[in-house]
Amino acid sequence: MPAIQPTRLKKQVSILASKFDQPALFVRELHIILDLYTDHTQRPGQSGEPSPLIATYKVPPPVMRQVWHEILPLAEQHPADVLPLCDALWAEQNYDLKLLAARLLGQVSVEAPSPVIDRIKAWVGHGLDDRILDGLFEYGLVQLQKDTADNLLELISSWLDSNDLPDQHVGLRALLPIIDQSGTEKYPSIFRMLTPYVRIAPPRLRSDILAILTALSHSSPHETAYFLRQNLSAPNNPDTAWLIRQVLSEIPEEAQTSLRLVLKEKR
């Protein structure tokens, strides 16, 4: 891996950006750049993180930052070229290129949301690496969440209402960036969608459910405590008490008291 020379890197990425409207050439040039700067001596798992299920380049962060810095203005200036490039990047079986596709997708105008929504639905196929899935939701939903949140919630609801466990997993993962990035006005919809999972939590989805409850406990503790109390008092809720015990420590002390009392009564 050569040392990063800012002037040289900027020139390389500038050449890459000149192919923004030629997806196949852009992808080929990006592979060349990333391969040049990757650390070929680092083996999977050495960084302390689990390896993605598909190939990934181990490039220093400044490389991808320079790529993004160079192409973001082009995405704004030439919006018609963005989706074809997104498709070409996502088609590559590579973590870095898929993540870049997600970031670009999040810049696409959603005055007509169908092209963005159609791609998200197509891209979240079963078996997708969770880190790619999370990246897609963190970056690819930006404009949907900003400009047409109701369409986004409808999409998430369609996954959560499915009888298919992988679809439910996708829907739960999609809720996290909404909690982290939106205001509390969307919380009633989130609580409504989450209700069936708080009462009956499929074992394979429990880590996702707990992650959402933890995020809600941090961002809106009193409303979350009220939501959990409601479900603890509802019928047919075999898993609610267990979930509450798992996240109780994440809720501020003043909001824990009533939950502890209801848990004690349930015993």
Long-range contacts (C-beta under 8 A, 24 or more apart in sequence): 1-36, 1-37, 1-38, 1-39, 1-40, 1-41, 2-36, 2-37, 4-37, 4-60, 4-62, 4-63, 6-62, 9-37, 9-62, 9-63, 9-66, 10-66, 10-70, 12-36, 13-66, 13-67, 13-70, 14-70, 16-67, 16-70, 16-71, 17-70, 17-71, 17-74, 20-71, 20-74, 20-78, 20-81, 20-85, 21-78, 21-81, 23-84, 23-85, 23-87, 23-88, 23-89, 24-88, 26-85, 26-88, 27-88, 27-89, 27-92, 27-97, 30-67, 30-89, 30-97, 30-100, 31-92, 31-94, 31-97, 33-63, 33-67, 34-59, 34-63, 34-96, 37-63, 52-95, 52-129, 52-131, 52-132, 53-127, 53-129, 54-93, 54-94, 54-95, 54-98, 54-129, 54-132, 55-93, 55-94, 55-95, 56-94, 56-95, 56-96, 57-94, 57-95, 57-96, 59-96, 64-96, 64-100, 67-100, 68-100, 68-103, 71-104, 72-107, 75-104, 75-107, 76-107, 79-108, 79-109, 82-107, 82-108, 83-108, 83-115, 83-119, 86-119, 87-119, 90-119, 90-123, 95-129, 95-131, 95-132, 98-132, 98-135, 98-136, 99-132, 99-135, 99-139, 102-132, 102-135, 102-136, 102-138, 102-139, 102-140, 103-139, 103-140, 105-136, 105-139, 105-140, 106-139, 106-140, 106-141, 106-142, 106-143, 107-142, 107-143, 108-143, 109-143, 109-147, 110-143, 110-144, 110-147, 110-148, 110-151, 111-147, 113-144, 113-148, 113-151, 116-140, 116-143, 116-144, 117-144, 117-151, 117-155, 120-155, 121-155, 124-170, 126-166, 127-166, 130-173, 133-170, 133-173, 134-173, 134-176, 137-173, 137-174, 137-176, 137-177, 138-177, 141-174, 141-177, 141-178, 145-177, 145-178, 145-181, 145-182, 149-182, 149-186, 152-178, 153-178, 153-186, 153-189, 153-193, 156-193, 157-193, 160-193, 160-196, 160-197, 165-202, 165-204, 165-205, 168-197, 168-202, 168-205, 169-204, 169-205, 169-208, 172-197, 172-205, 172-208, 172-209, 172-211, 172-212, 173-208, 175-212, 176-211, 176-212, 176-215, 179-212, 179-215, 179-216, 179-219, 180-215, 180-219, 184-219, 184-220, 184-223, 187-216, 187-220, 187-223, 190-216, 191-223, 191-227, 194-227, 195-231, 198-227, 198-228, 198-231, 198-237, 198-239, 198-240, 198-243, 199-231, 199-234, 199-236, 199-237, 199-238, 199-239, 199-240, 200-236, 200-237, 200-238, 200-239, 201-239, 201-242, 201-243, 206-243, 209-243, 210-243, 210-246, 210-247, 213-243, 213-246, 213-247, 213-250, 214-247, 214-250, 217-247, 217-250, 217-251, 218-250, 221-251, 221-252, 221-255, 222-255, 224-251, 224-255, 225-251, 225-255, 225-256, 225-258, 225-259, 228-259, 229-258, 229-259, 229-262, 232-259, 232-262, 232-263, 232-266, 233-262, 241-266
